[in-house]
């Protein structure tokens, strides 16, 4: 796709970890962060944004953006989901630290209306989330600054009840996992989660996960899922990637860090880790699909256009938009890729 907001010269360079969705039938992006002046490898400061932009979804490949408002504060690295009543943005962080806030963005008469919803009971950033019916679930991420197995739910039809803590997912804590809501083999809507990583702390070594779990709201339990694998049967990390449900039995996943390179960096980062060319980091180029009925992974495409970490993913009709993200640690892209799914 061509076209990205140009009002702010720094934002125009592309961002990572922005909030995104569909509001009033339009593509919406908000917040995000980048290193607009001095690169990350040279010790540059990360800049966070608060502007909200919308664009009509075109039949061609050109997006025309309008700035329609601002978030109450600059923020990135949270969770965003599209609902029939606007885009909900949860948690994240900015230059002052991690956040617990929840906002809902509506768009009317080319203006954004931002409503404050119940806050999380803790700060949470770099987590994942998905909407199951009218309930919003978030999982993993840094809880009060520490990598976690956290799992929370907000019933959008019972907002006064606030967020409710649910059973934590098993295994290692996970920062930047991916998730999606999909029907299981019995036709029950469930929460699927894969990958993620955690930096080392006292008493726990660094970890990088390639396996997953599925949460059944009906049973209130987590069940293991097959590891993410490519067409050669090799395990793949989706940590830092994105996922979305498709149809009644598929979950489409893309992007993410290379499991071996990133785990080594977590264990003992080399002094020159941020200085290599994009290709050296081997971000995942495959678009992978998990069939919940067959419990099998399939590679459906391979493209550098989705080899990103920290991108945002928005589904609209038969189109999936992969928005911005990192090409390598610290380096953002303003690129937006549209993937048309043929059924």
Phi, psi and omega per residue, in radians:
X1 nan 2.660 3.059
X2 -1.948 2.590 3.085
X3 1.818 2.189 3.069
X4 -2.634 2.599 -3.084
X5 -0.914 2.350 -3.079
X6 -2.029 -0.055 -3.086
X7 -1.036 -0.665 3.134
X8 -1.896 2.006 -3.051
X9 -1.078 -0.508 3.127
X10 -1.324 -0.793 3.103
X11 -1.081 -0.605 -3.098
X12 -1.079 -0.270 3.128
X13 -1.368 -0.108 -3.130
X14 1.738 2.591 -3.091
X15 -2.285 2.913 3.036
X16 -2.088 2.692 2.993
X17 1.020 0.646 3.074
X18 -1.415 2.937 3.019
X19 -1.617 2.503 -3.073
X20 -2.716 2.716 3.112
X21 3.076 -2.853 3.099
X22 -2.026 2.178 3.099
X23 -2.345 2.251 -3.124
X24 0.929 0.643 3.103
X25 1.320 0.132 -3.111
X26 -2.012 2.703 3.024
X27 -1.298 2.291 -3.093
X28 -2.206 2.380 2.995
X29 -2.279 2.621 -3.120
X30 -2.678 2.536 3.081
X31 1.191 -2.622 -3.085
X32 1.828 3.091 -3.109
X33 -2.698 2.784 3.066
X34 -2.827 -3.075 3.060
X35 -2.030 1.477 -2.948
X36 -1.306 -0.429 -3.046
X37 -1.934 -1.374 -3.132
X38 -1.590 2.250 -3.105
X39 -1.057 2.771 -3.133
X40 -1.055 -0.678 -3.077
X41 -1.169 -0.343 3.117
X42 -1.723 0.177 3.099
X43 1.503 0.377 -3.128
X44 -1.136 2.736 3.141
X45 -1.511 2.395 3.086
X46 -1.387 2.356 3.130
X47 -1.912 2.343 3.119
X48 -1.870 2.656 -3.053
X49 -2.161 2.797 -3.138
X50 -2.270 -0.092 -3.103
X51 -1.173 2.612 3.096
X52 -2.029 2.275 -3.130
X53 -2.199 2.608 3.027
X54 -2.301 2.725 3.075
X55 -2.560 2.399 2.998
X56 -1.116 2.512 -3.141
X57 -1.436 1.979 -2.998
X58 -1.491 2.808 3.013
X59 -1.417 -0.438 3.101
X60 -1.654 -2.694 -3.064
X61 -1.926 0.372 -3.084
X62 -2.023 2.157 3.086
X63 -1.775 2.296 3.099
X64 -1.997 1.985 -3.008
X65 -1.709 2.594 3.014
X66 -2.263 2.403 3.030
X67 -1.420 2.122 -3.016
X68 -2.002 -0.012 3.132
X69 2.800 -2.888 -3.123
X70 -2.445 2.614 2.933
X71 -1.208 2.774 3.095
X72 -1.049 -0.388 3.107
X73 -2.711 2.792 3.044
X74 -1.163 2.482 -3.101
X75 -2.910 2.738 3.115
X76 -2.798 3.054 3.060
X77 1.132 0.549 3.043
X78 -1.932 -2.696 3.120
X79 -2.107 2.428 3.037
X80 -2.336 2.459 3.106
X81 -2.394 2.579 3.078
X82 -1.580 2.369 3.053
X83 -2.241 3.014 3.083
X84 -1.196 -0.207 -3.084
X85 -2.062 0.498 3.093
X86 2.018 -3.082 -3.134
X87 -1.776 2.195 3.130
X88 -1.723 2.302 -3.126
X89 -2.078 2.254 -3.022
X90 -2.192 2.302 2.955
X91 1.054 -2.621 -3.091
X92 1.843 -2.699 -3.106
X93 -2.782 2.919 2.992
X94 -2.560 -2.915 -3.062
X95 -1.113 -0.298 3.139
X96 -1.609 -0.216 3.122
X97 2.369 -2.942 -3.091
X98 -1.378 2.777 -3.010
X99 -2.174 2.752 3.059
X100 -2.111 0.059 -2.990
X101 -1.244 2.737 2.990
X102 -2.340 2.211 3.122
X103 -2.169 2.656 2.976
X104 -2.090 2.230 -3.136
X105 -1.848 2.095 2.979
X106 -1.909 2.753 3.092
X107 -2.228 2.221 3.089
X108 -2.564 2.368 3.135
X109 0.920 0.719 3.082
X110 1.103 0.441 3.087
X111 -2.301 2.455 3.104
X112 -1.478 2.383 3.053
X113 -2.024 2.037 -3.061
X114 -1.864 2.133 -3.135
X115 -1.949 2.419 3.096
X116 -1.540 2.185 3.088
X117 -1.829 3.049 -3.127
X118 -0.975 2.383 3.116
X119 -1.351 2.701 3.000
X120 -1.096 2.743 3.100
X121 -1.368 0.045 -3.129
X122 -2.678 2.948 2.948
X123 -1.384 2.534 -3.105
X124 -2.594 2.216 3.103
X125 -2.455 2.748 3.119
X126 1.019 0.606 3.094
X127 -1.707 -3.015 3.056
X128 -2.232 2.896 -3.136
X129 -2.879 2.855 3.128
X130 -2.769 2.742 -3.136
X131 -1.788 2.136 3.061
X132 -1.961 1.778 -3.045
X133 1.111 -2.093 3.107
X134 -1.833 0.330 3.134
X135 -2.049 2.272 -3.140
X136 -1.759 2.192 -3.140
X137 -1.970 2.431 3.002
X138 -2.257 2.550 -3.039
X139 -2.519 2.569 3.053
X140 1.248 -2.668 -3.120
X141 1.416 -3.051 3.087
X142 -1.566 1.995 3.113
X143 -1.713 2.028 -3.065
X144 0.867 0.689 3.032
X145 1.574 -0.022 -3.106
X146 -2.164 2.398 3.107
X147 -0.944 2.396 -2.942
X148 -2.416 2.991 2.960
X149 -1.935 0.439 -3.019
X150 -1.078 2.623 3.119
X151 -2.618 2.091 -3.077
X152 -2.302 2.736 -3.124
X153 -2.408 2.423 3.044
X154 -2.156 2.068 3.096
X155 -1.434 1.959 -3.067
X156 -1.230 -0.227 3.068
X157 -1.672 -0.092 3.122
X158 -2.334 0.939 -3.035
X159 -1.004 -0.650 -3.140
X160 -1.033 -0.372 3.131
X161 -1.304 -0.323 3.105
X162 1.236 -2.950 -3.139
X163 -1.308 2.470 3.138
X164 -2.089 2.299 3.118
X165 -1.403 2.323 -3.125
X166 -2.006 3.001 3.138
X167 -0.983 2.251 3.134
X168 -1.111 2.599 3.094
X169 -1.274 2.650 -3.071
X170 -1.288 3.048 3.003
X171 1.405 -2.743 -3.087
X172 -1.243 2.646 3.018
X173 -1.122 2.721 -3.032
X174 -2.417 2.099 2.976
X175 -1.739 2.413 -3.130
X176 0.962 0.804 2.961
X177 -1.319 3.081 3.030
X178 -2.064 2.730 -3.136
X179 -2.683 2.857 3.067
X180 -2.788 2.688 3.055
X181 -1.715 2.215 -3.127
X182 -2.646 2.732 3.080
X183 -1.250 2.399 3.063
X184 -1.488 -3.042 -3.078
X185 -1.094 -0.372 3.130
X186 -1.673 0.095 3.115
X187 1.440 0.241 3.114
X188 -1.665 2.360 3.141
X189 -1.274 2.175 -3.050
X190 -2.300 2.918 -3.119
X191 -1.859 2.020 -3.107
X192 -1.811 2.368 -3.062
X193 -2.414 2.392 3.076
X194 -2.438 2.807 2.919
X195 1.052 -2.770 -3.019
X196 1.856 3.026 -3.093
X197 -2.688 2.966 3.108
X198 -2.612 2.317 3.085
X199 -1.222 2.747 3.132
X200 -1.223 2.522 3.002
X201 -2.365 2.987 -3.137
X202 -1.033 2.147 3.137
X203 1.571 -0.053 3.123
X204 -2.552 2.218 3.128
X205 -1.301 2.849 3.050
X206 -1.066 2.579 -3.140
X207 -2.439 2.613 3.042
X208 -2.406 2.111 -3.010
X209 -1.768 2.484 3.031
X210 -2.111 -0.093 3.135
X211 -1.582 -3.087 -3.125
X212 -2.656 3.068 3.108
X213 -2.493 2.684 3.048
X214 -2.111 2.336 3.122
X215 -1.810 2.238 3.073
X216 -1.756 1.966 3.087
X217 -1.060 -0.595 -3.121
X218 -1.129 -0.728 -3.116
X219 -1.637 -0.241 -3.097
X220 0.997 0.733 -3.102
X221 -2.420 2.729 3.043
X222 -1.800 2.467 3.110
X223 -2.259 2.418 -3.134
X224 -1.096 2.618 3.072
X225 -2.088 2.766 3.081
X226 -1.079 2.586 3.060
X227 -1.083 2.676 3.071
X228 -1.288 2.194 -3.135
X229 -2.333 2.667 3.083
X230 -1.623 -2.988 -3.070
X231 -1.149 -0.322 3.111
X232 -1.651 0.041 -3.126
X233 1.437 0.172 3.131
X234 -1.492 2.468 -3.140
X235 -1.227 2.535 -3.071
X236 -2.235 2.427 3.020
X237 -1.582 2.319 3.003
X238 -1.835 0.124 -3.118
X239 -1.001 2.185 -3.062
X240 1.484 -0.024 3.137
X241 -1.580 -2.774 -3.079
X242 -2.469 2.768 -3.131
X243 -2.625 2.702 3.062
X244 -2.693 2.601 3.054
X245 -1.298 2.655 3.063
X246 -2.477 2.234 -3.130
X247 1.134 -2.602 -3.078
X248 -1.833 0.020 -3.092
X249 -2.631 0.079 -3.070
X250 -2.022 2.638 2.989
X251 -2.260 2.110 -3.118
X252 -1.688 2.275 -3.097
X253 -2.254 2.551 3.115
X254 -2.713 2.807 3.122
X255 1.295 -3.068 3.139
X256 2.053 2.758 -3.111
X257 -1.394 2.769 3.024
X258 -1.287 2.282 -2.998
X259 -1.140 -0.674 -3.082
X260 -1.344 -0.804 -3.129
X261 -1.119 -0.759 -3.070
X262 -1.271 -0.630 3.116
X263 -1.122 -0.714 3.087
X264 -1.064 -0.684 3.128
X265 -1.159 -0.639 3.086
X266 -1.163 -0.692 -3.084
X267 -1.238 -0.807 -3.120
X268 -2.770 1.541 -3.093
X269 -1.116 2.304 3.090
X270 -1.314 2.683 -3.095
X271 -1.063 -0.515 -3.099
X272 -1.766 0.326 -3.029
X273 -0.979 -0.657 -3.055
X274 -1.502 0.004 -2.966
X275 -1.762 -0.054 -3.047
X276 -1.371 2.816 3.056
X277 -1.195 2.828 -3.067
X278 -0.897 -0.775 -3.044
X279 -1.091 -0.463 -3.061
X280 -1.125 -0.527 -3.039
X281 -1.405 -0.285 3.036
X282 0.914 0.807 3.017
X283 -1.008 2.590 -3.048
X284 -1.085 2.085 3.123
X285 -1.630 -0.147 -3.040
X286 -1.487 2.483 2.914
X287 -1.720 2.004 -3.020
X288 -1.909 2.550 3.139
X289 -2.214 2.279 3.060
X290 -1.846 2.225 3.084
X291 -1.683 1.955 -3.043
X292 -1.213 -0.424 3.127
X293 -1.367 -0.774 3.133
X294 -1.463 -0.277 -3.073
X295 0.973 0.816 -3.102
X296 -2.319 2.613 3.055
X297 -1.749 2.547 3.082
X298 -2.452 2.437 3.032
X299 -1.601 2.134 -3.089
X300 -1.883 -0.245 3.113
X301 -2.870 2.838 3.072
X302 -2.470 2.017 -3.070
X303 -2.630 2.404 3.077
X304 -1.191 -0.250 -3.109
X305 -1.159 -0.337 3.115
X306 -2.003 0.139 -3.141
X307 -1.417 1.320 -3.051
X308 -2.370 2.819 2.936
X309 -2.135 2.506 3.126
X310 1.329 0.320 3.064
X311 -1.330 2.902 2.988
X312 -1.927 2.537 -3.106
X313 -2.149 2.242 -3.141
X314 -2.270 2.299 3.115
X315 -1.885 2.359 3.115
X316 -2.560 1.940 -3.088
X317 1.080 -2.176 3.127
X318 -1.725 0.274 -3.130
X319 -2.023 2.466 3.028
X320 -2.092 2.243 3.129
X321 -1.858 2.126 3.051
X322 -1.769 2.001 -2.902
X323 -1.944 2.073 3.019
X324 0.944 -2.484 -3.070
X325 1.790 -3.054 -3.127
X326 -1.695 2.409 2.957
X327 -1.491 -0.476 3.054
X328 -2.767 2.920 -3.121
X329 -0.948 2.134 3.086
X330 1.548 -0.212 -3.082
X331 -1.961 1.996 -3.106
X332 -1.623 2.904 3.021
X333 -2.272 2.471 3.027
X334 -1.477 0.099 -3.065
X335 -1.199 2.508 3.034
X336 -2.230 2.173 -3.120
X337 -1.908 2.245 3.056
X338 -1.783 2.246 3.121
X339 -1.960 2.058 3.130
X340 -1.661 2.109 -3.099
X341 -1.639 2.179 3.086
X342 -1.782 2.154 -3.091
X343 -1.645 nan nan
